[in-house]
Amino acid sequence: MSATRARHLLIDFGEVISLAQPAADLAALAADAGLPAAEFTARYWHHRPGYDRGSSALGYWTAVLGHRPGGAQLRRLVARDVASWLHLDAGTLALLEQVHAAGVPVSLLSNAPGELARELEWHPALRSFAHLLFSADLRLVKPDPAVFTAALGALGAAPADVVFVDDRADNVAAAAALGLRACLFTATAACRAEILAATAGMSQLAA
């Protein structure tokens, strides 16, 4: 790889940097929505792509509930939803500290609605990130190839100079098809070692 190219770790947020939504948080959301837990979860994810692509919180929660929520209910749902994604994975944070220490820029590429994106922009765990790229701002969601093209443009990087990490196989496959060095995240020591090995190779090339 050319020494003039950017070398970057591009990483997902949900269930990579963050843990999965706790059952208690989902139960509280379902109760606020007035829906059985299983029905709520199905509706939550069925309508999520449009919300991640930048549609309004009101439109999203109206679709999930099947009726327009009142102002207080909408605010509770948005606040609980955002909070449910803020339980962070200590193992991933430690890995990112090592990557940063090696001098490799780290950026975020997350399917996230605007409300979560604005919260994450101020999160102390993400302060050292070079770029925070959110689907709601790009108006594109993974695994659309266009979202990876937009990310590469923001990074100023060639595909082969980027290690992309995500917990969803379809997102990893889409990135790999464009030439990114894609890694499926499994929260295991072996996966973290693979990421460190790839980024260590980048830092040595950049030295």
C-alpha positions in Angstrom: 0.0 0.0 0.0 1.2 3.5 -0.8 2.6 5.4 2.2 0.6 8.5 1.2 -2.8 6.7 1.7 -4.8 7.0 4.9 -4.9 3.9 7.0 -8.0 3.6 9.0 -10.2 1.4 11.3 -13.8 2.0 10.5 -16.1 0.5 13.1 -19.8 0.0 13.8 -21.4 1.1 17.0 -24.4 -1.1 17.9 -23.4 -4.4 19.4 -19.7 -3.7 18.6 -18.9 -0.6 20.7 -22.2 -0.9 22.5 -23.7 -4.0 24.1 -27.0 -5.4 22.9 -30.0 -3.6 24.3 -30.6 -4.9 27.8 -33.8 -6.9 28.2 -35.0 -4.5 31.0 -34.6 -1.5 28.6 -36.6 -3.3 25.9 -39.3 -4.2 28.4 -39.5 -0.6 29.5 -39.9 0.6 25.9 -42.6 -2.0 25.2 -44.5 -0.9 28.3 -44.2 2.7 27.2 -45.5 1.7 23.8 -48.4 -0.3 25.4 -47.4 -3.4 23.3 -46.5 -7.0 24.2 -42.8 -7.4 24.2 -42.6 -9.7 21.2 -44.9 -7.5 19.1 -43.0 -4.4 20.1 -39.7 -5.9 19.2 -41.0 -7.0 15.8 -42.4 -3.5 15.1 -39.3 -1.8 16.4 -37.0 -3.5 13.9 -39.4 -3.7 11.0 -39.7 0.1 10.9 -36.1 0.8 11.9 -34.4 1.1 8.5 -36.4 4.2 7.6 -35.6 5.8 10.9 -31.9 5.0 10.6 -32.1 6.6 7.1 -33.2 9.9 8.6 -37.0 9.8 9.0 -38.4 11.7 12.0 -38.8 10.2 15.5 -42.5 11.1 15.3 -42.9 9.2 12.0 -41.0 6.2 13.4 -42.8 5.9 16.7 -46.2 6.4 15.0 -45.4 3.4 12.8 -44.2 1.3 15.7 -47.2 2.2 17.9 -49.8 2.1 15.1 -51.0 5.6 16.2 -49.5 9.0 16.8 -47.9 9.3 20.3 -48.5 12.3 22.5 -45.6 14.7 23.1 -44.7 13.3 26.5 -44.9 9.7 25.3 -42.8 10.5 22.3 -40.1 12.1 24.5 -40.1 9.1 26.8 -39.7 6.6 23.9 -36.9 8.6 22.3 -35.0 9.0 25.6 -35.4 5.3 26.5 -34.4 4.2 23.0 -31.3 6.3 23.0 -30.3 5.2 26.5 -30.8 1.5 25.6 -27.8 1.8 23.2 -25.4 3.5 25.6 -24.3 0.4 27.5 -20.7 0.1 26.2 -18.5 -3.0 25.8 -15.5 -2.6 28.0 -13.5 -5.1 25.8 -14.1 -3.1 22.6 -13.2 0.1 24.3 -9.9 -1.4 25.5 -9.2 -2.6 22.0 -9.8 0.9 20.6 -7.5 2.4 23.1 -4.8 0.1 21.8 -5.6 1.0 18.2 -5.4 4.7 19.0 -2.2 4.2 20.9 -0.7 2.6 17.8 -1.4 5.8 15.8 -4.2 4.4 13.6 -7.1 6.7 13.0 -10.5 5.3 14.1 -13.8 6.3 12.6 -17.4 5.3 13.3 -19.9 4.1 10.6 -23.2 3.4 12.3 -26.8 2.8 11.2 -28.3 5.2 13.7 -31.3 7.7 13.8 -30.7 11.3 14.3 -31.5 11.4 18.0 -28.9 8.7 18.8 -26.4 10.3 16.5 -26.6 13.6 18.2 -26.1 11.9 21.6 -23.1 10.0 20.4 -21.4 13.1 19.0 -20.9 14.2 22.6 -20.1 10.9 24.1 -16.7 10.8 25.8 -15.9 7.3 24.6 -15.9 8.7 21.0 -14.0 11.9 21.4 -10.8 10.6 19.9 -12.6 9.3 16.7 -11.5 11.0 13.5 -15.0 10.8 11.9 -18.4 10.0 13.2 -20.6 8.9 10.3 -24.2 8.2 10.8 -26.8 6.8 8.4 -29.4 9.4 9.4 -27.0 12.2 8.2 -25.8 10.3 5.1 -29.4 9.3 4.3 -28.0 5.8 3.5 -28.0 2.6 5.5 -25.7 -0.3 5.5 -25.4 -2.6 3.6 -26.1 -0.2 0.7 -22.7 0.0 -1.1 -23.2 3.8 -1.4 -22.8 4.2 2.3 -19.3 2.7 2.2 -18.4 4.8 -0.8 -19.5 7.9 1.2 -17.5 6.8 4.2 -14.4 6.3 2.1 -14.8 9.8 0.7 -15.0 11.2 4.2 -11.9 9.3 5.3 -10.0 10.1 2.1 -9.0 6.5 1.9 -8.8 3.7 -0.7 -10.8 0.6 0.2 -7.8 -1.6 0.7 -6.5 0.9 3.3 -9.5 0.5 5.6 -10.3 -2.2 8.1 -14.1 -2.3 8.5 -15.6 -4.0 11.6 -19.3 -4.8 12.0 -21.4 -7.4 13.8 -23.7 -8.1 10.8 -22.6 -10.5 8.1 -24.5 -8.6 5.3 -22.7 -5.4 6.1 -19.3 -7.1 6.2 -20.0 -8.8 2.9 -21.0 -5.5 1.3 -17.9 -3.8 2.5 -15.7 -6.7 1.4 -17.3 -6.6 -2.1 -16.0 -3.0 -2.4 -12.5 -4.0 -1.4 -12.4 -3.0 2.3 -10.7 -5.3 4.6 -13.8 -6.4 6.4 -14.1 -8.3 9.7 -17.2 -9.8 11.3 -17.3 -8.8 15.0 -18.0 -11.6 17.4 -16.9 -10.0 20.8 -14.4 -12.8 21.2 -10.7 -12.6 22.1 -9.9 -14.1 18.7 -11.8 -11.4 16.8 -10.2 -8.6 18.8 -6.8 -10.1 18.2 -7.6 -10.2 14.4 -8.5 -6.5 14.5 -5.4 -5.6 16.4 -3.2 -7.6 14.0 -4.7 -5.8 11.0 -4.3 -2.4 12.5 -0.9 -3.1 13.8 0.1 -3.9 10.2 -1.3 -0.5 9.2 0.7 1.4 11.8 3.9 -0.4 10.8 3.4 0.6 7.2 2.7 4.2 8.2 5.8 4.4 10.4 
